[in-house]
């Protein structure tokens, strides 16, 4: 007696069900084109392929490595955390947030004021120069594919030496011109800093690639917390305080041979 018929899978009912199913376009969830453009623009500005030079900095990590003061993954995480909470957050992130708000108002006078305040707060020349170099390069590259009158006015102020072009302010104007939300602009800033330091640790041989991704993942809650704590900070209340890191960065300036610009 043949058993073929009993082992054969009957797909008749499934085929009938599929043939009776009708595609209803109203059920499709469409993502607005403006939202997708914002996401792509965010990816573009935050990508290491974008030529700002932010990924050539170590913020003093190189000095700590050669002094054998940082050796482990956990110590790298602690170093980045201190930088985010006591330097980048209350100074750079808050300045970006205020500059973004004034960019929405097209208030170039206040934007220049924030630029000057943040520039004066960067005590280490190497750090100041790196930030202004990256900001100017960001604006220069942005101007090659996007026309924005406010960005052009700010760029002219830099040429006239009434503004420095410091990176967080330049990034605020770039994000505003590309319709990237303020919170996303802050994410670009903090994530970019985190990746730059993690990348420096990788190139110095302190981490392996997988460990680098572990560092970034573990710092996600710190990044979001720093944004929440500083995005509403008024520009008159900008601050930073990490004298130990300041001393390390000053020592980096005097190094005869170095891999990174900070």
C-alpha positions as CSV (number, residue, x, y, z in Angstrom):
1,X,0.0,0.0,0.0
2,X,1.4,3.4,-1.0
3,X,2.0,6.0,1.7
4,X,2.9,8.9,-0.7
5,X,-0.5,10.5,-0.3
6,X,-0.2,10.6,3.5
7,X,3.2,12.3,3.4
8,X,2.3,14.9,0.9
9,X,1.7,18.4,2.4
10,X,-1.6,19.8,1.3
11,X,-1.2,23.5,0.5
12,X,-4.5,24.0,-1.2
13,X,-6.1,25.8,1.6
14,X,-3.1,28.1,2.1
15,X,-3.0,28.9,-1.6
16,X,-6.7,29.8,-1.6
17,X,-6.2,32.0,1.5
18,X,-3.3,33.8,-0.2
19,X,-5.3,34.3,-3.4
20,X,-8.1,35.8,-1.4
21,X,-5.9,38.3,0.4
22,X,-6.0,41.8,-1.0
23,X,-3.4,44.5,-0.6
24,X,-4.8,47.5,1.2
25,X,-2.5,50.5,0.7
26,X,-4.3,52.3,3.6
27,X,-2.8,49.7,6.0
28,X,0.8,50.6,4.9
29,X,2.7,52.8,7.4
30,X,4.4,55.5,5.5
31,X,7.4,57.4,6.9
32,X,7.2,61.1,5.9
33,X,9.9,62.0,3.4
34,X,11.0,65.0,5.6
35,X,11.7,62.6,8.4
36,X,13.8,60.3,6.2
37,X,15.8,63.3,4.9
38,X,16.5,64.4,8.5
39,X,17.7,60.9,9.4
40,X,20.0,60.8,6.3
41,X,21.4,64.2,7.1
42,X,22.0,63.2,10.7
43,X,23.9,60.1,9.5
44,X,25.9,62.3,7.0
45,X,27.0,64.9,9.7
46,X,27.8,62.2,12.2
47,X,29.8,59.9,9.9
48,X,33.6,59.8,10.2
49,X,33.5,60.1,6.4
50,X,32.4,63.7,6.8
51,X,35.7,65.7,6.7
52,X,35.7,67.6,10.0
53,X,38.8,66.0,11.5
54,X,37.0,65.1,14.8
55,X,38.2,61.6,14.5
56,X,41.9,62.6,14.7
57,X,41.6,63.6,18.3
58,X,42.2,61.8,21.6
59,X,41.5,64.7,24.1
60,X,44.5,63.7,26.1
61,X,44.0,59.9,26.1
62,X,47.3,59.5,24.1
63,X,49.2,61.1,27.0
64,X,47.6,58.9,29.6
65,X,48.4,55.8,27.4
66,X,52.1,56.7,27.1
67,X,52.2,57.5,30.9
68,X,50.7,54.0,31.5
69,X,47.9,55.6,33.5
70,X,45.1,54.0,31.4
71,X,45.3,50.4,30.3
72,X,41.9,48.7,30.5
73,X,38.6,49.0,28.7
74,X,36.9,50.1,32.0
75,X,39.4,52.9,32.4
76,X,38.7,54.1,28.9
77,X,35.0,54.2,29.7
78,X,35.7,56.2,32.9
79,X,37.8,58.7,31.0
80,X,35.1,59.3,28.4
81,X,32.5,59.5,31.0
82,X,34.4,62.3,32.9
83,X,34.9,64.2,29.6
84,X,31.2,64.0,28.8
85,X,29.9,64.9,32.2
86,X,32.3,67.7,33.1
87,X,33.5,69.1,29.8
88,X,31.5,68.3,26.7
89,X,28.0,68.2,28.3
90,X,27.8,71.5,30.3
91,X,29.9,73.4,27.8
92,X,29.8,72.1,24.3
93,X,26.3,70.5,24.3
94,X,24.7,73.4,26.1
95,X,26.3,75.9,23.7
96,X,25.1,73.8,20.8
97,X,21.6,73.8,22.2
98,X,21.5,77.6,22.7
99,X,23.1,78.3,19.3
100,X,20.5,76.1,17.7
101,X,17.6,78.0,19.3
102,X,19.1,81.3,18.1
103,X,19.6,79.8,14.6
104,X,15.9,79.2,14.5
105,X,15.4,82.9,15.3
106,X,18.1,83.8,12.8
107,X,19.8,85.8,15.5
108,X,23.4,86.0,14.3
109,X,24.4,88.4,17.1
110,X,23.6,85.9,19.8
111,X,25.2,83.0,17.9
112,X,28.4,85.0,17.7
113,X,28.1,85.7,21.5
114,X,27.9,82.0,22.3
115,X,30.8,81.3,19.9
116,X,32.9,83.8,21.8
117,X,31.9,82.4,25.2
118,X,32.7,78.8,24.4
119,X,35.9,79.7,22.7
120,X,37.1,81.6,25.9
121,X,36.2,78.5,28.0
122,X,38.5,76.3,26.0
123,X,41.6,76.7,28.2
124,X,44.0,74.4,26.3
125,X,45.2,75.9,23.0
126,X,45.4,72.5,21.3
127,X,41.8,71.8,22.1
128,X,40.7,75.3,21.0
129,X,42.5,75.0,17.7
130,X,41.1,71.5,17.0
131,X,37.6,72.6,17.7
132,X,37.7,75.7,15.5
133,X,39.5,73.8,12.8
134,X,36.7,71.2,12.8
135,X,34.0,73.8,12.9
136,X,35.4,75.8,10.0
137,X,35.9,72.6,7.9
138,X,32.3,71.6,8.7
139,X,31.0,74.9,7.4
140,X,33.2,74.9,4.4
141,X,32.0,71.4,3.4
142,X,28.4,72.2,4.2
143,X,28.5,75.3,2.0
144,X,29.6,73.2,-1.0
145,X,26.2,71.5,-1.2
146,X,23.8,73.6,0.9
147,X,22.9,77.3,0.6
148,X,21.8,78.9,3.9
149,X,22.0,82.6,4.5
150,X,22.6,82.2,8.3
151,X,25.4,79.8,7.7
152,X,26.9,82.2,5.2
153,X,26.6,85.1,7.7
154,X,28.3,83.1,10.4
155,X,31.1,82.0,8.0
156,X,31.7,85.6,7.1
157,X,31.9,86.5,10.8
158,X,34.7,83.9,11.1
159,X,36.5,85.5,8.1
160,X,36.1,88.9,9.8
161,X,37.5,87.4,13.0
162,X,34.4,88.4,15.1
163,X,33.7,84.6,15.6
164,X,36.0,81.6,15.9
165,X,33.9,78.9,14.2
166,X,34.1,76.6,17.2
167,X,32.7,73.2,16.4
168,X,29.5,72.9,18.6
169,X,28.2,76.3,17.3
170,X,29.0,75.4,13.7
171,X,27.3,72.0,14.2
172,X,24.2,73.8,15.6
173,X,23.9,75.9,12.4
174,X,24.6,73.0,10.2
175,X,21.9,70.9,11.9
176,X,19.4,73.7,11.7
177,X,20.1,74.3,8.0
178,X,19.5,70.6,7.3
179,X,16.3,70.4,9.4
180,X,17.9,68.1,12.0
181,X,16.2,68.3,15.4
182,X,18.2,69.8,18.3
183,X,18.2,66.6,20.2
184,X,19.7,64.8,17.2
185,X,22.3,67.5,16.8
186,X,23.3,66.9,20.5
187,X,23.5,63.2,19.8
188,X,25.8,63.8,16.8
189,X,28.1,65.9,19.1
190,X,28.3,63.5,22.0
191,X,28.4,60.3,19.9
192,X,31.1,61.7,17.6
193,X,33.2,62.6,20.7
194,X,32.7,59.1,22.1
195,X,33.6,57.4,18.9
196,X,36.7,59.6,18.4
197,X,38.1,58.7,21.8
198,X,37.2,55.0,21.4
199,X,38.8,55.1,18.0
200,X,42.0,56.6,19.5
201,X,42.1,53.9,22.1
202,X,41.8,51.3,19.3
203,X,44.6,52.8,17.3
204,X,46.8,53.0,20.4
205,X,46.3,49.3,20.8
206,X,44.4,49.7,24.1
207,X,41.2,48.0,22.7
208,X,40.2,45.5,20.1
209,X,37.4,46.3,17.7
210,X,34.7,44.3,19.6
211,X,35.8,45.9,22.8
212,X,35.4,49.3,21.1
213,X,31.8,48.5,20.3
214,X,31.3,47.4,23.9
215,X,32.6,50.8,25.1
216,X,30.2,52.7,22.9
217,X,27.2,50.5,24.0
218,X,28.0,50.9,27.7
219,X,28.2,54.7,27.3
220,X,24.8,55.1,25.6
221,X,23.0,55.8,28.9
222,X,25.7,58.3,29.8
223,X,25.3,60.1,26.5
224,X,21.5,60.4,26.8
225,X,21.7,61.5,30.4
226,X,24.3,64.2,29.6
227,X,21.9,65.5,26.9
228,X,18.9,65.6,29.2
229,X,21.0,67.4,31.9
230,X,22.3,70.1,29.6
231,X,20.0,70.7,26.6
232,X,17.9,73.3,28.5
233,X,21.0,75.0,30.1
234,X,21.1,78.8,29.4
235,X,24.2,80.0,27.7
236,X,25.0,82.2,30.8
237,X,25.4,79.0,32.8
238,X,27.9,77.2,30.7
239,X,30.7,75.6,32.7
240,X,33.3,72.9,32.6
241,X,35.6,71.6,35.4
242,X,38.1,68.8,35.0
243,X,41.5,70.2,36.0
244,X,43.1,66.7,35.9
245,X,42.2,66.3,32.3
246,X,43.2,69.9,31.6
247,X,46.7,69.1,32.9
248,X,46.9,65.9,30.7
249,X,45.9,67.9,27.6
250,X,48.5,70.6,28.4
251,X,51.1,67.9,28.6
252,X,50.0,66.5,25.3
253,X,50.8,69.9,23.7
254,X,54.4,69.5,24.7
255,X,54.9,66.0,23.4
256,X,57.6,65.8,20.6
257,X,56.0,62.9,18.8
258,X,52.3,62.2,18.8
259,X,49.7,60.4,16.7
260,X,46.7,62.7,17.5
261,X,46.2,66.4,17.3
262,X,44.9,66.5,20.9
